[in-house]
Amino acid sequence: MTIFIIIFLILIGISLILLEFLVLPGTIIAAVGGFLLLGSGIYLSYSSYGIIYGHISVAAVLISLIISFIIVLRSKTWKKIMLKTEITGVTNTYEKEKINVGDKGITISRLAPMGKVEVNGVVVEAKSINDFIDQNKEITVVKVEQDKLIVKI
């Protein structure tokens, strides 16, 4: 009967360690529980069956941990639950030819320090080099970047 308890403790311990590393990373509770169960299974094998069987159980635990990690990481099981979504969104794009350094515009929203401005009929996200710029204030373009403008009052 003791051998079944030892095997049960070791199998549950390995399962909890795999659960910690692959499903619940960072919680530490499953890993601590797994290591405690592995330790108690090994201790029980030492106390019940002696040093030789205790060493055999330690070796079996280490080998089974390595083999189970290899099997779990190489199997296609994790590809089924892996996140495969792609981000298809784009940032603000505008025709760079329409806006040049020195152009005047007006703020549509408050720039604190980021917000929306309208320059030459194009609504673009902008960043203020000054502190905050309130809504409906006239601004001047200082720099044109790929996805935003740098503006000042």
N, C-alpha and C positions, 0 to 999 in steps of 0.2 A: 504494500500500500504506500509506503514511503517513496518508492521510486516514481509512482504516478504523481505524487505531490511535487517532487523535485522537477519532473519533466513539465508539469503544468506551470509551476512558478517560472521556469526558464522560458517556456514558450510565451507566456503572458508578458514577461519582462522584455523579450525581444520584440514582441508586437508593440508594446508601449514605446520603446526606443525608436522603432521605425515610424510609428505614428507621430512622435515628436519631431523627428527630422524631416519628414516628408509632408505631413498634413498640417500640423500645428506648430510651426517653428516659432521659437521665442517665448513659448508659454512656460517651459522648463518643468511644469508639473508632471507631464507624462514621462519625461526623461528621468526625473528623480524617482518616480514610481517604478519605472522600468529597471533602473539600476538597483533599487532596493529589492525588487523581486528577484533579479538575477543574483544579487548578493545573498539573499536568504536561501535561494535554491542551492547555491554553491556551498553555503555554510551547512545547510541540512545534509548535503551529500558528504561533506567532510565529517560531520558529527555522527552520521548514521553508518557510513560505510568505510571510513578510514581515509588515510592520506592518499593512497593510490587512486581510489575512485574519486576523491576530491580533485586531484590533479586532472584526471580524465574529464571530469565535469567542467573544469575551467577551460581546458583545451577545446572541449565540445562547444562551449558557449562562445569562445572567441571565433572558432571556425564557422559556427552557424551564423554569428553576427556578420562576418565578412561575406559569406555566401549569400545571406538574405539581402544585404545591401546591393551586392552585384546583381542578383536576380531582379530585385525591385527596380533598380535604376536602368537596367538594360531592357526591361519588358516594355511592351507597347501600352501597358495599362495607364501609365502616367500621361501618355499623349492624348488619351481620351478625356482627361480632366484638365489638361493644360489650357491656358488662356491663349486663344488664337486670333483674337480680334485685332483689326488694324485701325489706326486712326486715319480717317479720310478727310478730316477738317483742314482748312487752310487758314492762314492768318490774313489780315487785311492786305489786299493787293490793290494796287492802283496803277494807272499809267504814269510812269515817272516823268514823261515828257510834259505833262500838264502842270506839274508843280516844280518850281525852281527856287533856289535860295534867294531870299529877298522878297518873295511874293507876300502879299498881305491877305489876311483871312479873318475869320471871326470864330470865336469859341462857341460850340453848340452846347457842350456840357462844361462843368467846372473842371479845370485841370488841376489835379491835386496829387501829384504832379502829372498824372496821365489823364487823358480825356479825349473827347471828340472835337475836331475843328473842321471848318469848311473853308477850303482854299480853292479858288478858281472853279467853284461849282462841284468840287469833289469832297466828300466827307471822309476824313481819315483820322486814325488815332494819332495823337500827338503827345509829346512830353515837354513839359515846361522846364527851361533852364533856370528860371526864377522860382520862387516858392509856389504859391497858388495863383491861378488866374481864374477869375469868376466867369460865369456864363455871359455871352453876348459882349465880350471885350474884343477889341481889334488886336490881332497878333501878327508877327512877322516870322517867316520861316528862316531859321538859322542853318539847319542841316536837313538833308533829305536822306533817310535811310530806307532800307528795303521794305520794312513793314510799318514804319512810323516816321513822323516828322519831329524835329526838335525845334521848338518855337520860343519866342520871347514877346513881351509886351511892346 
